[in-house]
Amino acid sequence: MYRSLLPALLLASPAFAEVPKVVTDIAPVQGLVASVMGDLGTPDLLIPASASPHSHALKPSEARALQQADLVFWIGEELSPDLARKIDSIAQAGSAVSLFDLPGTRHLAARNDVLFAEPGAQGDHDHGGHDEEAHDHDAHDDHGHGEHSHDDHAHEDHHDHGHEAGGHHHEGDDPHAWLSVDNAATWLTAIAESLAAQDPENAQTYAANAEAAQARIAEARAAAEATLAPVKDNHFVVFHDAFQYYEDSFGLTVLGAISLSDATTPSPARLDALRDALSGAAAACVFAEPQFDPRLIAAVTEGAGTPVAEIDPLGATLEAGPGFYPALIEDMAQRIADCAAQ
């Protein structure tokens, strides 16, 4: 009995603190969590960046990682319905933190129209009244949060935001909320608090890492703003409506999307409408995504002469790790600016 006491005491000391085993849904979330964990650990990725989170079905190895995780950070059911079902059935109870449901998260209503802006308008960055439609999660009484301090939700609410906690389904909201730099900064604090709740010995490290990551994101925002400044009056078309939060962050104007925010296959009528719009509009670029079939891009751009480039909200070509999210914000800005300059 006594011989086993010393190892147990050593494991409980700060030097041997048990760092939670963490998994994340998509690469941008993995990057945010990695920046908070720092040298203490590396979060696993459930959905490869080359796959669409809207439709990805977990492989057995990914399901095992989910089952063994102490903490799961994910966007939410709106982005990954299959993952929501897996979290319900195989994740540890209370381990899932849905970032989309966290207090302070900015939400934008999903867009259903074929065109988001008038083809002839220049410099119209109102995005169809998004400022009126945008809302923070804690501003909605029907979500039952009311006022939340960090202490209130760090150690209680964060672990109630899995799909099983149910009443947080955001019908009609665009789930691509990680492309709001304000959301990312807010989530870093929440991630640090959730990690600290399970690993209090390293709470100060998590908090310091989150603060440093927020500063780096602020630098990335400034760099992206400078890169995008010359193209603010251009119009763009995207493959699927995944970039609304990025548009909102940087004042860009997207003319329309081939597919809706849930990446469903577009109807022939939608393709015809976009083709007509491109034929009469000065769209600077059409953006493809590596997760989706490029043949639909060709169907829309045929005869229009509009440049086509690739832009990836998941950052499939970027290096994983603490620097991933700032690199994603800057990489997207550069790709947009480069294509507009063609």
N, C-alpha and C positions, 0 to 999 in steps of 0.2 A: 504493500500500500504506500509506504513512505518513499520507496524507490521511484515511484511514478510521479511524485509530487514535484520534484525539481524540474523535469522536462515541461510539466504543465505550467509552472511559474515562468519558465523561460519563454514559452510560447505566448504567454499573456503580457510580456514586457513590450515596451514600445519598439525595441529593435526587432522583435519577432511578431509584430502585429499581423493579424490575418487580414490581408487585403481581399476584398470581395472579388469573386469571379464574375465578370461582367460580359454581357453580350449586347450588341446593338443591331438595329435593323438594317440601316443603310450607311454607306460610306461617310456622308457628311455628319451623321450622328456619331459614328465611330470616331471621326476626327475631333469632334467637340469633347467627347468623353476622354479620348486619349490625351487631350491637352490638359484636362483636369487631373487625370491619374498620374501623368508625368512618368517619372522613373519607377513608380510604385507598381505598375502593372500595365498590361495591354488588353484592351477590350476586343472580343471576338466579333466578327461580322457575320450576320445571318444571311443577308441577301447580297449576292455579288453585285458589284457596280455595273457589270455588263448585262444584268437582268433587270426587268421592269418590276418594281415593288408592287405594282398594281395586280400583277398576275403570278408572281413567283410562288411556287410550291416548295416548301422546305425539303431538302434532301435528308436522308436518315442521319448523316453526320451533323447537319445543322440543327435538326430536331433534338439530338442528344446534347448539343451545346446549350440549347435553350432549356432543356430539362435540368441540366447541372448548374445553371447560372444562379448566383445569389441576387443579382440585379439585372434587369432587362430595361434598356433605354430604347424607346421606339417612338415614331411619330404618332401612330394611332391607327385605329380600324379604318378610318377614311382612306388612308394611303394603302394599307396592306390587309385586305379582308382575310386572306388565308392565314397570315401570321396571327391575326386576332383570334381565330379559331384554335390555333396551336397554343397560344398563350393561355387560353381558357382551359385547355385539356391537359397540357403537359408542363407548363412553367410552374415554379414554386409559388405557392399562394402568397399574394401580396408583394411579389418581387418586381412587377412590371410598372414602369414609369412612362406614361403616355405624355410626351412633350406637348402635343397638340392640346391637351387638356389642362396644362399648368396655368395657374393664375398669371395674368400679365401677358399671355401669348396673344399676339395680334392675328386676327382672322380676317380673311377677305372672302366675300361671297364668290362661289364658282360662277363662271360666265358661260351662258348657254347660247348666246348669239354667234352667228358665223363671223361677223365683223365686230371688233371691239372699238374701233375708231373710224371716223369718216375718212375714206381714202384721200380726199383732197385736203384734209386739215393738216397743218404743220404746227408742231410745237404744242399739240393738245395732249397734256399729260394728266388729264383728269381721270382717265381709265373708266369712263362710264359711271362716274359718281362713286368711285371706290372709297373716297374719304368718308362718305356717308354710310357706306356699307361695311367699312372696316370696323372691327370691334375687338376689344381686349376680352379675353375669356372671363376675367373676373368682373366684367361690367354687366353680365347677364344674370339676373336674379334667378331665372329658371334653371341655372346650372347649380344653384345651391351653394355657391362659395361665399358670396358676400365679400366682406373685407377679410384679407388674408395677410398676416405678417409672414415673414420668412420662417419664423419659428413654428407658426401654426401649420404650414403645409410641408415643411421640410421633413419632419419625422412622422407625420401622420398621413397627410393627403397624398404625398408623393407615392406611397405604396398602395394607394387605393385607386390609382388611375389606370389599372389594367382594364381590358375589355370587359372583365366580369363585373366591374363596378358600374357598368352599363349606362347609367343615365347621361353619359357624356357624348352621345353620338351627335355629330354636328352636321345634320342634313343640310346640304346646299353650300357648305363651306369648302373652299379650295384647300386641299391638304398639303400642298407643297410649301409649307410655312418655314422650312429651314432656310429658304432663300431670302427671308427678311433678316437683315443683319441685326435689327433690334431684337427679334426673337432669339437669335443665336446667343446674343449677349445675356439675355434674361435666362435662358436655359442653362448657361454655364454655372450661374449661381445655384440653381436648383439641382443640377448634377452634383456639384460639390457638397451640397447639404445632404443629398440622398446617400452619397458615398460615406460621408462623415457619420451618418446615423448608423451605418453598419460597421464602420471602422473609425471610432472616435479617436484612437491614438494618432491617426494621421489627419485629423480634421483641419489643422492649421495649414498643412501642406496642400490639401485639396482647395482650401479657400484662397491661398496665395497663387496657386496655379490658375484658378479660375479668373482671378483679377489680372494676371499677366496675359491670359488668353483674350480677355476682353480688350485690353490695350492693343494687342496685335490685330484684333478684328477692326478696331477703330482705325488703325493704320491702313488696313486693307480697304476699308470703306473710302478713305481719303484718296488712296491710289486709284481705286476704281472710278471715283468721281472725276478725277483728273483725266483718266483715259477716255471716259465716256462723254466728257464735255463737248467735244467737237461733233458728236453724232446725236445730240439730244433732239434735234428736229427731224430726224429720219424715222421712217416707218419700217417695221419688220413683220415677218410672218414666221411663226414657229410651228414645229411639228405637232406637239400637243401642248395644251394650255397649262404648262408647268412653271411658267416664269413670271406670273403676276406679282409675286412678292418682290422679285428682283426689280421688275418695272417700277413698282411702288417705292422701293428704296432709292432708286436712282433716276426717277423721272423720265423713263423711256416710254415709247409708244409702240405697242404691238398692234398691227392692223387686224390680225385674226390668227386662228390656229386651225390646223387641219383636223385635229382630234380634240375632244373635250378634255378636261382635267383628269378624268378617270381613264384616259387613253383608249376608250372604246373606238372600234372601227368606224370611220366617218361614212356618212351616207353619200351616194352619188350626188344628191342635190347640194350637200355642203361643199363637196369638191368643185362642183360647177360654179357655185357662188364665189368661192375663193379664186378660182381661175379667172372669172370675170373681173373681180376686184383687182387682181394683179395686172390684168391687161390694160386697165385704165388708171393705175396708180403707180406712183414712183416709190415702190417698196425698195429699200436699200439692200435687203438681203432676206433670204428664206433659210431658216435654220433647221437642219436635220438633227436627229439624236441617235447615238449608236445603239440604243436599246430597241429601235423600231425599224421596220421595213422602209428603205429609202425609195421604193418604187412609187409610193404615194406622193412623195415630193415631186418626182418627175411628172406625175399626172397633173399636178397643179401648176408647175412652172413651165410646162411645154409651150413654147412660142413666146413666152414673156421676156426671156433674156435676163431674168433676175438672178444675181449671183446666189449660189447655195454654199453654205458652210455648216460645219458641225458645232453644236454647242451642247454641253452635257450637264444637266442639273445634278448628276450623281458623281461627276468627276472621275470617270473610269480610268483615265490615263494619269491621274495625279498620284503622287506617292502617299501612302497611308501614314498616319501618325499625327502628332500634335499640330503640325503646320498645315494640315490638309484643308481645313475650312477657310482660313485666309487665302490660301492658294486658289481655292475654288472661286472665291469672289473676284479675285484679280484675273484669273484665267478667263472667266466668262466675259469680263469687261474687255479684255484684249481681243478675244475672238469676235465680239460684236463690233468693236472699232475697226478691226482689220477687214472684216467683210464689208462694212459700210464704205470703206475707202477704195474698194475695187471699182 
